[in-house]
Amino acid sequence: MEEEIELYRIHAVERFKNGESPETICASLGKSRTWLYKWIRRYREHDNSWNRSQSRCPHSIQCRTPSEIEEIVKMIRLNLYNQGLFCGAQAILWELEDLGVKPLPSNRTVNRILNRNGLTHRRTGKYEAKGIAYPGLSSLIPNQTHQADLVGPCYLKGPIRFYSLNIIDTATVRCGLHPALSKSGQAIIDGLWLIWKRMGIPNHIQIDNAMSFFGSPTHPRGMGPLIRLCLHNGVEPWFIPMSEPWRNGMIESFNDRYQQMFLAKQVMLSMSDLETSSLGFEQRHNSKYRYSKIGGKTPLRALAASATKLRFPENGAPPRHRLNKPITGRYHLVRLIRRDTKINIFGELFRVPPELMYEYVVATIDVKDQKLQLFLGKSQVEEFDYKLR
């Protein structure tokens, strides 16, 4: 087929050289004048390859990652792999960031480099964690630990824009939902309070580092509404490492079910519909859904089997924002110490001992003593004065 096309080109150019008009040539061959003139321009008397098709690929790719960065990615991946450490795209990006590489490629670009160079093979055998284990919270009895997250913005057909505060008890998988039109401080207080009235007050609550939970980066020591409400009620907040949502795995998994089994199936046109339907889904989940984690029981049956006495809020109405500053209590931040040996406490950086590099530490803020204490495992390794404002 290609040979016939090449002969067409030779024949057309020869007819033109012999004086035949372009209109006649194009009409007989069913081609455009642009096509004819293209091959007339390419014609070379002593070049036998002028009539062959040429690649249309660009000679250079403007957005291609520089070869130097690609080589660095390959070396970092090999180094991490040989040390038995995590060697995926995110781990490589952290290393590039520590090295000060600019411009920093995206996660997708790093994956493309790994695929292009055949560096996607997995480690053989069972992975063995190195160093100190992640300081996870216990979930042996009901309300020992809650995980919470704010889902949104979501939209109803109204149209209504809303957020949903979702909470999971990690021991019994009981859930609590509270939809609200905003993620303001009062909305967070209302949501926690009303869910606690149904689920009980936990000992610990684990959340991510959203401003709605910790307060304001302008005033990192101001203790946001969630922290104040928790400390006033004997709850210790735990903030997971930044950019590691899998540390809140149970609530993240529940959020997927919430989207698929509730938002995608329920037709709600008003805030009243949403509130009623949210309570209905919460009750259905807690009384009907069965989980292998709790031996195939439903969350409410798991709660009943534990015979645990729960603690509930004493007052009926939620407290009003802004709450008084607590004078006792503790809250915690789990942080991975990077190569710069600094710990980020809501935007404030503190230098830590170099032996903590690439370890997860727990930064505990003691409200009564106004101290920031760092723990590796059960051992305290550093302490800073931390005056709360």
C-alpha positions in Angstrom: 0.0 0.0 0.0 2.8 2.4 0.9 4.6 1.6 -2.3 1.6 2.5 -4.4 1.3 5.8 -2.5 4.9 6.6 -3.2 4.5 5.8 -7.0 1.5 8.2 -7.0 3.8 11.0 -5.7 6.5 10.2 -8.3 3.9 10.1 -11.1 2.3 13.4 -10.0 5.6 15.3 -9.9 6.7 13.9 -13.3 3.4 15.1 -14.9 4.0 18.6 -13.4 7.5 18.7 -14.8 6.2 17.7 -18.2 4.0 20.8 -18.2 0.6 19.4 -17.2 -1.5 21.9 -15.2 -1.9 21.3 -11.4 -5.7 21.3 -11.8 -5.7 18.4 -14.3 -3.2 16.4 -12.2 -5.2 16.9 -9.0 -8.5 16.1 -10.6 -7.3 12.8 -12.1 -5.6 11.7 -8.8 -8.3 12.9 -6.5 -5.8 15.1 -4.5 -5.7 18.7 -3.4 -3.3 21.3 -4.8 -1.8 21.6 -1.4 -0.8 17.9 -1.6 0.7 18.3 -5.0 2.8 21.4 -4.1 4.0 19.6 -1.0 5.6 16.8 -3.0 6.9 19.2 -5.6 8.8 21.1 -2.8 10.2 17.8 -1.5 11.4 16.6 -4.9 15.2 16.1 -5.2 16.6 14.8 -8.5 19.4 12.7 -6.9 17.5 11.7 -3.7 15.6 8.4 -4.1 13.8 8.8 -0.7 12.1 12.2 -1.3 8.7 10.5 -1.9 8.7 8.6 1.4 6.5 9.6 4.3 8.2 11.4 7.2 7.5 11.1 10.9 5.2 13.7 12.2 6.6 13.5 15.8 8.0 16.8 17.0 11.8 17.2 16.9 11.8 18.3 20.5 9.3 18.1 23.5 9.1 21.4 25.3 7.5 20.0 28.5 9.7 16.9 28.9 11.3 16.5 32.3 15.0 17.5 32.2 17.3 14.5 31.9 19.2 15.6 35.0 16.0 15.3 37.1 15.1 12.0 35.5 18.5 10.6 36.5 18.1 11.9 40.1 14.7 10.2 40.3 16.2 6.9 39.2 19.1 7.1 41.7 16.8 8.0 44.6 14.4 5.1 43.7 17.3 2.7 43.6 18.7 4.0 46.9 15.4 3.7 48.7 14.8 0.2 47.3 18.2 -1.0 48.3 17.6 0.2 51.9 14.3 -1.6 52.0 12.3 1.6 52.4 9.2 2.8 50.7 10.2 3.7 47.1 7.0 4.9 45.4 6.5 8.2 43.7 5.5 10.1 47.0 8.6 8.8 48.8 10.8 9.9 45.9 9.1 13.4 45.9 9.9 13.8 49.6 13.5 13.0 48.9 13.6 15.5 45.9 12.1 18.2 48.1 14.7 17.6 50.8 17.5 17.8 48.2 16.1 21.2 47.0 15.5 20.0 43.4 13.7 22.6 41.3 11.4 22.5 39.5 9.8 19.7 41.5 8.1 17.2 39.2 4.5 16.1 39.9 3.6 12.7 41.4 2.3 11.6 38.0 5.6 12.7 36.3 7.6 10.6 38.7 5.4 7.6 38.0 6.0 8.1 34.3 9.7 8.2 34.8 9.6 4.9 36.8 7.4 3.2 34.2 9.6 4.5 31.3 12.7 3.0 32.9 11.1 -0.3 34.1 11.5 0.7 37.8 8.1 -0.5 39.0 8.9 -4.0 40.1 7.9 -4.7 43.7 9.9 -5.9 46.6 9.8 -9.7 46.9 8.7 -11.3 50.2 6.8 -9.8 53.0 7.6 -6.1 53.8 9.3 -5.6 57.2 8.8 -2.2 58.7 12.0 -0.4 59.6 12.5 1.8 62.7 9.9 2.9 65.2 6.3 1.8 64.4 3.7 4.5 63.7 2.2 5.6 67.1 -1.4 4.6 66.4 -4.2 4.9 69.0 -5.8 1.9 70.7 -9.4 0.9 69.8 -10.1 -1.9 72.2 -13.3 -0.6 73.8 -16.1 1.7 72.6 -15.4 5.4 72.6 -11.7 4.9 73.3 -10.9 6.5 69.9 -13.0 8.3 67.4 -11.9 9.3 63.9 -13.5 12.4 62.4 -13.4 14.1 59.0 -15.2 17.0 57.3 -16.6 16.0 53.9 -17.4 18.7 51.4 -18.4 20.9 49.9 -21.2 18.6 48.7 -24.2 19.8 46.7 -27.9 19.0 46.7 -30.2 19.6 43.7 -31.7 22.6 45.5 -29.0 23.8 44.9 -27.7 23.6 48.4 -24.0 23.6 49.3 -23.2 21.8 52.5 -20.5 20.0 54.6 -20.9 16.8 56.6 -19.0 16.1 59.8 -18.5 12.3 59.9 -17.3 10.4 62.9 -16.4 6.7 63.4 -15.8 4.9 66.6 -12.8 2.7 65.8 -13.8 -0.1 68.2 -17.4 -0.7 67.2 -17.5 1.1 63.7 -20.5 3.1 64.9 -20.9 6.3 62.9 -22.2 9.8 63.5 -23.2 12.3 60.9 -23.9 16.1 61.1 -24.6 18.1 57.9 -24.1 21.9 58.1 -24.2 24.8 55.6 -20.7 25.9 56.6 -17.5 24.7 58.3 -17.4 27.6 60.8 -16.3 27.2 64.4 -19.9 27.1 65.6 -20.8 24.5 63.0 -17.9 22.2 64.2 -19.0 22.7 67.8 -22.6 21.9 67.0 -21.7 18.8 65.0 -19.4 17.3 67.7 -21.9 18.1 70.5 -24.9 16.6 68.7 -23.0 13.5 67.6 -21.6 13.0 71.1 -25.2 13.1 72.5 -26.0 10.1 70.3 -22.6 8.2 70.4 -21.1 9.3 73.7 -17.9 11.3 74.4 -14.7 9.6 73.4 -11.3 9.6 75.2 -9.4 10.5 72.0 -10.5 12.0 68.7 -8.2 11.7 65.6 -8.5 14.3 62.9 -6.5 15.7 60.0 -4.8 19.2 59.9 -7.7 21.1 58.3 -8.0 24.7 59.6 -11.6 23.9 60.7 -10.1 21.6 63.2 -7.0 23.2 64.6 -7.9 26.9 64.3 -6.0 29.5 62.3 -2.4 29.4 60.9 -2.1 33.1 61.9 -2.6 32.1 65.5 -1.2 28.6 65.8 -1.3 28.7 69.6 -4.8 30.0 69.8 -6.5 26.6 70.1 -9.4 26.4 67.7 -13.0 25.6 68.6 -12.6 21.8 68.2 -9.5 21.8 70.5 -11.3 23.9 73.1 -14.5 21.9 73.1 -12.5 18.7 73.4 -10.3 19.8 76.3 -13.3 21.2 78.2 -14.9 17.8 78.0 -11.9 15.6 78.8 -11.1 14.6 75.2 -7.6 14.5 73.8 -7.4 15.5 70.1 -4.8 13.8 67.9 -3.7 15.4 64.6 -2.4 12.9 62.1 0.8 13.6 60.0 0.3 16.1 57.2 -0.4 14.7 53.7 -1.0 11.2 55.2 -4.8 10.7 55.0 -4.5 6.9 55.3 -3.6 7.4 59.0 -7.3 8.1 59.3 -8.2 5.0 57.3 -11.4 4.0 58.9 -13.1 7.4 58.5 -11.7 7.7 54.9 -13.2 4.3 54.1 -16.5 5.3 55.7 -16.6 8.5 53.6 -16.5 6.4 50.5 -19.5 4.4 51.7 -21.2 7.6 52.7 -20.8 8.9 49.1 -21.8 5.7 47.4 -24.6 4.4 49.7 -26.1 7.7 50.8 -25.4 10.8 48.7 -25.5 8.9 45.4 -28.8 7.2 46.2 -30.8 9.7 48.2 -32.8 12.5 46.5 -32.8 15.5 48.9 -34.0 19.0 47.9 -33.7 20.9 51.2 -31.6 21.1 54.3 -34.5 19.6 56.3 -34.5 16.6 53.9 -30.7 16.3 54.3 -30.8 16.3 58.1 -33.6 13.8 58.3 -31.9 11.5 55.7 -28.5 11.8 57.4 -30.0 10.6 60.7 -31.8 7.8 58.9 -28.5 6.6 57.2 -26.7 6.8 60.5 -29.3 4.6 62.2 -29.4 2.2 59.3 -25.6 1.9 59.2 -25.3 1.3 63.0 -28.1 -1.2 63.2 -27.9 -3.1 59.8 -24.3 -3.0 58.5 -22.1 -5.9 59.5 -18.3 -5.8 59.7 -15.7 -8.5 59.9 -13.6 -6.3 62.2 -16.2 -6.8 64.9 -16.9 -10.5 64.2 -19.7 -10.0 61.7 -21.8 -8.0 64.2 -23.5 -4.7 63.5 -22.1 -1.7 65.3 -24.9 -1.5 67.8 -24.6 -5.2 68.6 -20.8 -4.8 69.1 -21.5 -1.9 71.5 -24.1 -4.0 73.4 -21.7 -7.0 73.6 -18.9 -4.8 75.2 -21.1 -3.7 78.1 -19.2 -0.5 78.3 -20.6 2.5 80.1 -20.6 5.5 77.9 -20.2 9.2 78.9 -22.6 11.8 77.4 -22.7 15.6 77.4 -24.5 17.0 80.5 -26.1 20.0 78.8 -28.7 19.8 76.1 -27.7 22.7 73.8 -24.3 22.9 72.2 -21.9 25.6 73.8 -21.6 28.8 71.9 -18.4 29.9 70.1 -16.1 31.4 71.3 -15.3 29.0 74.1 -13.1 30.0 77.0 -9.5 29.0 76.8 -9.0 25.7 78.7 -6.5 25.7 81.6 -5.8 21.9 81.6 -5.7 19.1 79.1 -3.4 17.9 76.3 -3.6 17.6 72.6 -1.2 15.8 70.3 0.3 16.0 66.8 2.0 13.0 65.1 4.7 14.2 62.7 7.3 12.6 60.5 10.7 14.3 61.0 12.3 15.0 57.6 15.9 15.6 56.7 15.8 19.2 57.8 15.2 17.9 61.4 12.3 20.3 62.0 8.8 19.6 63.3 5.9 21.6 62.0 3.3 22.6 64.7 0.5 24.2 62.8 3.0 26.3 60.8 5.6 26.9 63.5 8.9 25.1 63.0 10.9 23.7 65.9 14.4 22.2 65.6 14.7 18.6 66.9 17.6 16.3 67.6 19.1 14.8 64.4 18.6 11.2 65.7 14.9 11.7 65.2 15.3 12.0 61.4 12.8 9.8 59.5 11.0 8.9 62.7 7.4 9.5 63.7 7.3 11.5 66.9 4.3 12.6 69.0 4.3 16.3 69.9 2.2 16.7 73.0 1.0 20.2 74.1 0.4 20.3 77.8 -2.0 23.2 78.4 -1.5 23.4 82.1 2.3 23.5 82.0 2.5 25.4 78.7 5.0 22.9 77.3 5.6 21.2 74.0 6.9 17.7 74.7 8.2 15.4 72.0 7.9 11.6 72.4 9.6 8.8 70.4 7.6 5.7 71.4 7.2 6.1 75.2 10.4 8.1 75.8 10.4 11.9 75.9 13.2 13.2 73.8 12.7 17.0 73.8 10.8 19.8 75.5 10.0 23.4 74.5 8.3 26.2 76.3 5.0 26.7 74.5 2.9 29.7 75.8 -0.6 29.4 74.6 -2.4 32.6 73.5 
